Amino acid sequence: MSTVAAEGEDLLTPSSPAGRNTGRPRPLPHALLPAAGATLLAAAGALVAVGCFLGLYIRPTSDDWCAAWKTRDLGVLGITADFYTTQNGRVANAFLSGLLYSGGPAGTKLLPTLIAVSLTAALVLLGRRLLHTLGHAPPLLLLTACALALQALLYYAGTRSYQVLLWAPATISHTLPSVIGLWALLMALTTVNHPHRAVRTAGLAGALLTGFALGTLSEPFALVSGLLAALTAVLCLPRLRLAPTWRPLTWCLVWCTGLACGLAVLYTSPGARWRRAQQPEKPPMLSPAELRATYEDWLRMWDTVTGQRAYLAAATAGLLLGLAATLRTHRTRTRTRARPEPQPRTEPGPGTATGPGRATRAALLLLPLPVVVLGSFAVAAGLRSGYGPTGWTYARTWTSFLLPMELALCGYGVLLGAWAGPRLAARGPAGPAAATLAALCLTVASMASLVPALQQLTTTTVARSVAWDAQNARIRAETARGATDVGYRPLPIGNLAEPFFTSDHRRDWVAACVSRWYDINRIHRR
């Protein structure tokens, strides 16, 4: 029987008094792993906390103006109907926007914190499941630190940090779906093989409804999650012996059905038809010229992503977590192998499950690669179709494949750490200590590259909030005196549109929404 070391206990024993080595390595320094976890938690937590704090300085811009006045004048159901009939068909998106803006400015200010807390909890729970599957006791401190590190990369490593975390229309459309998707995955893991049929049925119903909602919330995420579910369904065929029953396959198919129904409602909506009518004529998406152009856009996207060295922190944080979990639950394999009595070798009978084959396990291990590669190409194709040749620059949509990429890097790091931990420990305490310190230093150094951009984001956001508050007070005072045409000074932030972004006033939808918000006829440049 194997023994598991308690948390903080010396994992490895010294030599016997007689000088004979017992076959077990010497102990690591008692406080090394907790100190590493606390260091990473402090570094990553500080970065995420700054983003949550900046939520207090969020002020309306671009689509905020339109969503705010529509929610105020039409109500939650009214803005939902407006999106379906005249905008883009994203009814779930409109419903969530209505709920958010119905609370006034407080909703947008609290949204970054709500997303950070929800995503942290989901990542920690998924990490616990992964480590339990590998046979290790999950260290909660490092799990939380890794969850925060992945979030810091998601928010700040890209080129549109303000849009990914602080601009509500983008966070609802492209950041929130990933959070919902992770909780849906947890729901699947909890219910798919539950012994009670009612729970399994509830899980399938939840998958269908959640998939439908996400299909009308975010097209990029629907494409990436649908691809992941479809590939997983193939691996869950009972013949491949990865899943002994049809239940996981059924869950994946129900999820894809929900996504397909949601996308169908979105695509056939009057709002989506109107939006497509505004686009100029272009070649079919599957024509050779468009496929080549999409491929070039896809390369540009990945050139930007691979040029950001901070993403290395996802893999090194996973490596640190894998090392810590393995060393914390180190099993005395030498003693275990010596004790068991030899068992007669038997061949499996015709009805005996033999487990997945090597090819199936390899396909499962490599599953994230086609999801990230093909999913990112699908996002590039959708952006080119919707926004034209510059669509690939809408980096807020990249979240749909960047989070799976980060999770894959972290997961591979965990597997590497779980594989290397016992082998390093068998050679003495120096190996595990050096590997732990190296992984920690690489992670912190990679994340440190995010600090300058975060400083710039902080300065810009706070300065704009001060200027916006002063201008808002002036406009309110002028409208209170009966003014119907007031001056407005554009306050651009995060590469988002502000009033007067175009010289044609008839096309200046931002200025029109600002006028509606202040209940005046028109604004002019100040």
Disulfide bonds with the S-S distance in Angstrom:
Cys66-Cys513 1.98
